[in-house]
Amino acid sequence: MTSTERRNLFRRALDATAAAQASAPESRVLLSIQRQLEYLIGVVSGSHPADRLDDIILGLQAVREIEGWHDELADLLHRCSAEVEAMKRERALVTVKITH
């Protein structure tokens, strides 16, 4: 997936999170998800370093808190989580190439 496609995916998930927050404005889980997605958008846009990718727990939050309540958002979060894993693998490959 290109960085533009990733940014679009993360943006769609952020928009779906904002829509979910309308029905649960006090949800700390949704606030956490929002912050993670904003960070990921920053990473793919080049404004944030990728050093906190290991802290992203969108898939876990989708399973524990979102599935069964907002399935569309849960699906987007699982897709985002898969992209984060791909980003971590890509970052690891770049690190290996730089050190050799």
N, C-alpha and C positions, 0 to 999 in steps of 0.2 A: 504494500500500500504506500502511496506517495505521501509526502508530508502534507500536501493540500487535502488529500482524501482523509488523512488522519485528523487534521484540523476540523474538517467538516463533520466527521463522526463525533469528535469530542464536543463540537458546538451543538450538534443535534441532541446529544445527551445532556448538555448543560441546559438547553432550552426545555427539554422534557423534565429536568430536575426543577427548573423554575416553575413549570406548570404544576408539578406535584406539590411544591412548596405552598401554592395557593390554597390547597386543601389541608396542609399540615405545616403552618408557618413556624411553629415552635420546634420542629423536628431537628435534633442535633445531627442525626444521620444524614439528612438531606443537605444540611450545611457543610458537613464533612465531604460529601460527594461533590457539592458545588466547588469547594476549595480545591479538591483534587483535580477536577476537570479544568478549572482555570489554570492550575499549574501545568497540566498537560498541554493545554493550548499554548501556553508560554514556551514550553519546551519545543514543540514543533514549529513555533514561530521564531525561535532563536533568541527569545528574550529571557529565558530561564535556563540554567544549567540542568543537565539530566541526572544530576547526582542523587536525586531523591526518588528515582523510579521504584526502588525497592520498597518504599513506604506506601505505594499505591495499593489500596485494598478494595477497589471497586467491585470485583467479582465476589469477594467475601460478603461485602455489604449487600450486594444484590441478592445473594442466597439467603442471608440471615434476616434482612429487613424489608426488602422490596418485593421479592417474588410473592405472588398471591395478593398483593395489594395494588401494585402498578406494574403489570407484566411487560408493557411496552418499554418502560424505563429499565426494568430488570434486563431485558434483552439487549438494550443499548449498552448497559453497563458491562454485560458479559462480553460484548464485542469490543468495547474499550479496553477491558482487561486483557483480552487476547492481543490487542495492538500494543499494550504496554509490555507484555512478554516479548513480543517481536522487537520492540525498541530496545529492551534490555539485551537481547541476543545480538542485535546490531551493534550496540555500544560495546559489548564484550569483544566482538570481532575487530572493531576499530582499535580497542586497547591492545589486543594481541598483536596487530599489525604494527602499531606504534612502538611496542617494546621489542620487536624483533628486527 
